[in-house]
Amino acid sequence: MERLENRLYLAMLDRLAEAFPHWDRLEGRCLYLSGAAGMLGCLLTDAVMLRNEALPPERRCRILAAGRNRPAAEKRFSRWRKDFVFLEQDVGRPLGPLPEAPDYWIHAASTTHPVAYATEPVNTILSNVMGARNLLDCAAGTPGSRFLLLSSVEIYGENRGDTETFTEADCGYLDCNTLRAGYPEAKRVSEALCQAYIAERDVDAVIIRLPRCYGPTMRWTDSKAVAQFIKKSVRGEDIVLKSAGNQLYSYAHAFDAVLGILWTLTAGETGRAYNLADRRSDIRLKDLAAIAAEHAGTKVVFDLPDETEKRGYSTAGKALLDGARLRALGWQAAYDIRTGIRETIDILRELDKGDGA
């Protein structure tokens, strides 16, 4: 079964269209999206393109979808022909000519899971930092356009007990002299670049800081803990926990993350960062594993990580976000963690591994 033939996935896209009240701010506009074939880029593209089908041509949002893997992108986006152009581009390099000048730029390209952090550390840094620089240069050369950076909870580093949740003004501890620091430090530098381009080149830039995300558009190769739990459940296997599971994190369903992206892109204040979080999705790792195992009718087992896995894992034991600023814009989460995990497992069970996962 293809992703866009799945009734639960299509129903989710319909709910997403209904949940966002400001589609008119995207109508008739052009959106450049790096990392388009990733978990969030894919869902955002599907939501926009499906909504386009009910609109006259002049009101449709056109997407320039950038990525490095054309075969994978063509498979992921095979349905979309109108108002969609795939660009085989590495945003870590300067962009060539585009079919049209975008009104919006979204930088979503990044490695986002532990094995990639450990095995592709150079690309982890450069895809974020050089990608941000190149797209900010383009935004600076396109008057009236807006740039959105997808940042991460990981910029806060470790919570050393001085706060319950991170607000946008907080700064946790981060040891920059480690291999694993490449991802959070790259996000920090990318955020600083946004401020520099705002000040020096008058770019309209805004930032969203995402928690750990999951959803039915996740890749089957994703090595994040929540992705591993979901994949094991889909296969009817025991959930393997690589630690005692006491880590306490904020999570978000891809639906809520994309909804937050839309809110921040269209209503966020220039220069501001916005945490995306909902207290109903703050959970300890072992409890998250238990939800996935319960839905699959399996159990949780404990197993030590190998050296490659260990090098890619975050050392943060507690990383909760305060999402009040984004809620003040109008964003509200639709999924609690239990509902989101269960629905994701149900959708992925019906999909071929290579397509939906």
C-alpha positions in Angstrom: 0.0 0.0 0.0 1.2 3.5 -0.8 1.3 6.2 1.9 -1.4 8.3 0.1 -3.7 5.4 -0.2 -3.8 4.8 3.6 -7.1 5.9 5.1 -5.6 6.9 8.5 -2.9 8.9 6.8 -5.3 10.7 4.5 -7.6 11.4 7.5 -4.6 12.9 9.3 -3.9 15.2 6.3 -7.5 16.3 6.3 -7.3 17.2 10.0 -4.1 19.1 9.4 -5.8 21.2 6.7 -8.6 22.0 9.1 -6.3 22.7 12.1 -4.4 25.6 10.4 -6.4 28.8 10.0 -4.0 30.8 7.9 -3.6 28.8 4.6 -4.4 32.1 2.8 -0.9 33.3 3.7 0.5 30.5 1.6 -2.0 30.6 -1.3 -0.5 31.8 -4.6 3.0 31.7 -3.0 6.2 29.7 -3.7 7.9 27.7 -0.9 11.5 26.4 -1.1 11.9 23.4 1.2 15.3 21.8 1.9 15.2 18.3 3.3 11.9 17.8 1.6 12.0 14.0 1.6 12.6 13.9 5.4 9.9 13.0 7.9 8.6 16.6 8.4 9.3 17.8 4.9 7.4 14.9 3.4 4.3 15.4 5.6 4.4 19.2 4.9 4.6 18.6 1.2 1.7 16.1 1.2 -0.5 18.4 3.3 0.1 21.4 0.9 -0.2 19.4 -2.3 -3.4 17.6 -1.2 -5.0 20.9 -0.3 -4.0 22.3 -3.6 -6.1 19.8 -5.4 -9.3 21.6 -4.2 -8.0 25.0 -5.2 -8.0 26.9 -8.5 -4.5 27.3 -10.1 -4.0 30.9 -9.0 -4.5 30.0 -5.3 -2.2 27.0 -5.1 1.0 26.9 -3.2 4.0 25.9 -5.3 6.8 23.9 -3.7 10.4 23.7 -4.8 11.5 20.5 -3.0 15.3 20.1 -2.6 17.1 16.9 -1.8 20.2 14.9 -2.6 18.6 11.6 -3.5 16.4 11.8 -6.6 15.3 8.2 -6.8 14.1 8.2 -3.1 12.4 11.6 -3.6 10.7 10.5 -6.8 9.3 7.5 -4.9 8.2 9.5 -2.0 6.5 12.2 -4.1 5.3 10.1 -7.1 1.8 11.5 -6.8 2.7 15.2 -7.0 3.1 16.6 -10.5 1.4 19.9 -10.5 2.8 22.8 -8.5 5.7 20.6 -7.3 9.3 20.6 -8.6 12.0 18.4 -7.2 15.5 19.9 -7.2 18.4 17.6 -6.8 20.5 19.9 -4.7 22.9 19.7 -1.8 22.1 22.8 0.2 25.6 22.6 1.7 26.7 24.0 -1.7 25.6 27.3 -3.3 22.3 27.0 -5.0 22.0 27.4 -8.8 19.2 29.2 -10.6 15.7 28.3 -9.4 12.5 28.0 -11.5 11.0 31.0 -9.6 11.8 33.2 -6.7 10.4 31.7 -3.4 8.3 33.7 -1.0 9.3 31.3 1.8 12.5 29.4 2.5 12.4 26.5 5.0 15.7 24.9 6.0 14.8 21.4 7.1 17.8 19.5 5.7 19.8 17.7 8.4 20.9 14.3 9.6 18.6 13.7 12.6 19.4 10.4 14.2 22.2 8.9 16.3 23.9 6.6 13.8 24.2 9.4 11.3 25.7 11.7 13.9 28.4 9.1 14.6 29.1 7.9 11.0 28.5 11.2 9.2 29.7 13.9 11.6 31.1 16.3 9.0 27.9 16.2 6.9 25.9 16.6 10.1 27.6 19.9 10.8 27.9 21.2 7.2 24.4 20.3 6.0 23.1 22.5 8.9 25.5 25.4 8.9 26.4 25.8 5.2 22.8 25.0 4.3 21.6 27.8 6.6 24.2 30.2 5.1 23.3 29.4 1.5 19.5 29.7 2.0 20.0 32.9 4.1 22.0 34.3 1.2 19.2 33.5 -1.2 16.6 35.0 1.2 18.8 38.1 1.4 18.7 38.3 -2.4 14.9 37.9 -2.6 13.3 41.0 -1.1 10.0 40.3 0.7 10.7 36.6 1.3 10.9 34.9 4.7 13.3 32.3 6.1 12.4 29.6 8.6 15.1 27.5 10.4 14.2 24.2 11.9 16.2 24.0 15.1 16.2 21.6 17.9 15.7 21.0 21.6 19.3 19.8 21.6 20.6 23.4 21.5 19.8 23.5 25.2 22.3 20.8 26.0 21.9 19.2 29.5 19.5 20.3 32.1 21.6 20.5 35.3 18.6 20.8 37.6 18.2 24.6 37.6 14.9 24.6 35.6 12.1 22.2 35.1 11.5 23.1 31.4 13.6 25.1 29.0 12.2 28.4 27.8 13.6 30.1 24.7 15.8 32.2 27.0 17.6 29.3 28.7 21.0 27.9 27.8 21.9 24.4 29.1 25.4 22.9 29.4 27.0 21.5 26.2 30.5 20.1 25.9 31.5 21.3 22.4 34.7 19.2 22.3 32.9 15.9 21.5 31.8 14.1 18.3 28.2 14.1 19.5 28.3 17.9 19.9 28.3 18.4 16.1 24.5 18.3 15.8 23.5 20.7 18.6 26.4 23.1 18.0 25.5 23.2 14.3 22.0 24.2 15.2 23.3 26.8 17.6 25.5 28.3 14.9 22.6 28.2 12.4 20.5 30.2 14.8 23.3 32.7 15.3 23.6 33.0 11.5 19.9 34.0 11.4 20.5 36.8 13.8 23.5 37.9 11.8 21.6 38.0 8.5 18.7 39.9 10.2 21.1 42.5 11.5 23.4 42.9 8.5 21.3 42.0 5.5 17.8 42.7 6.7 16.6 39.1 6.2 13.2 38.2 7.7 14.1 35.1 9.6 12.4 33.1 12.3 13.3 29.9 14.2 11.3 26.9 15.5 13.0 24.6 18.1 11.6 21.1 17.8 11.5 18.3 20.3 12.1 14.6 19.4 9.7 13.9 16.6 8.0 10.7 15.3 5.3 9.9 12.9 4.1 7.9 9.9 6.6 9.6 7.5 9.6 8.6 9.5 12.3 6.6 7.5 12.8 3.0 8.2 16.6 3.7 8.7 15.9 6.2 11.5 17.9 5.2 14.5 16.3 7.4 17.2 15.0 5.5 20.2 11.4 6.4 19.5 11.7 5.3 15.9 13.3 2.0 17.0 10.4 1.4 19.4 7.8 2.0 16.7 9.6 -0.2 14.1 9.8 -3.1 16.6 6.1 -2.7 17.3 5.3 -2.7 13.6 7.2 -6.0 13.2 5.6 -7.5 16.3 9.0 -7.7 18.1 10.0 -7.0 21.6 11.0 -3.4 22.3 14.8 -3.1 22.9 15.8 -0.4 25.4 19.5 0.5 25.4 19.5 2.1 28.9 17.5 2.1 32.1 15.1 4.4 30.4 14.9 7.2 32.9 15.6 9.9 30.4 12.7 12.4 30.4 12.1 14.2 27.1 9.5 16.2 25.2 8.2 14.5 22.0 6.0 15.6 19.2 4.0 13.8 16.5 4.9 15.0 13.0 1.4 16.4 12.6 1.9 18.8 15.5 5.5 19.6 14.3 4.3 20.5 10.8 1.4 22.5 12.3 4.0 24.4 14.4 6.1 25.0 11.3 3.2 26.5 9.6 2.3 28.8 12.5 5.9 29.9 13.0 6.4 30.5 9.2 3.3 32.6 8.8 2.9 34.3 12.2 6.2 34.2 14.0 8.0 37.4 14.9 11.2 38.1 13.0 14.3 37.0 15.0 12.3 35.0 17.6 12.7 31.4 18.4 9.7 29.3 19.3 9.8 26.0 21.3 7.3 23.4 20.2 6.1 21.3 23.1 3.0 19.9 24.8 3.0 18.5 28.3 0.9 15.5 27.3 3.9 14.3 25.3 6.6 14.7 28.0 7.5 11.1 28.9 10.3 8.9 30.3 12.0 6.7 27.7 11.0 3.5 29.5 7.3 4.6 29.6 7.4 5.4 25.9 8.8 1.9 25.2 6.0 0.4 27.3 3.3 2.2 25.2 4.8 0.8 22.0 5.2 -2.7 23.4 1.7 -2.7 24.9 0.1 -1.8 21.5 2.1 -4.5 19.8 1.4 -7.1 22.4 5.1 -7.6 23.1 7.5 -6.7 26.0 10.4 -4.4 26.7 13.8 -5.9 27.0 17.1 -4.2 28.0 20.3 -4.3 25.9 23.5 -2.3 26.0 24.3 -0.2 22.9 27.2 -0.9 20.7 30.0 1.6 20.4 28.7 3.3 17.2 25.2 3.7 18.8 26.7 5.0 22.1 28.8 7.7 20.3 25.6 9.0 18.7 23.4 9.1 21.8 22.6 12.3 23.6 23.9 12.5 27.1 21.0 14.7 28.3 19.0 13.0 30.9 16.2 15.6 31.0 15.2 17.9 28.2 11.7 19.3 28.5 10.5 22.3 26.5 8.2 25.1 27.5 5.9 25.7 24.5 4.0 28.7 25.9 5.4 31.2 23.3 4.2 29.1 20.3 0.9 28.5 21.9 0.5 32.3 22.2 0.6 32.4 18.4 -2.3 30.1 18.3 -0.7 26.6 17.9 -2.2 23.7 19.8 -1.0 20.1 19.8 -3.5 17.6 18.5 -1.8 14.4 19.8 -0.9 13.2 23.2 2.0 10.7 23.2 -0.1 7.5 23.6 -2.5 8.4 20.8 0.3 9.5 18.5 2.4 6.4 19.0 -0.5 4.0 18.5 -1.8 5.7 15.3 1.8 5.8 13.9 2.2 2.0 14.5 -1.2 1.3 12.9 -0.4 3.3 9.8 3.1 1.8 9.3 1.7 -1.7 9.7 -0.3 -1.2 6.5 2.5 0.4 4.5 5.4 -1.3 2.7 8.6 -0.7 4.7 10.3 1.3 2.0 7.5 3.7 1.4 6.0 4.8 4.6 8.9 4.2 6.9 
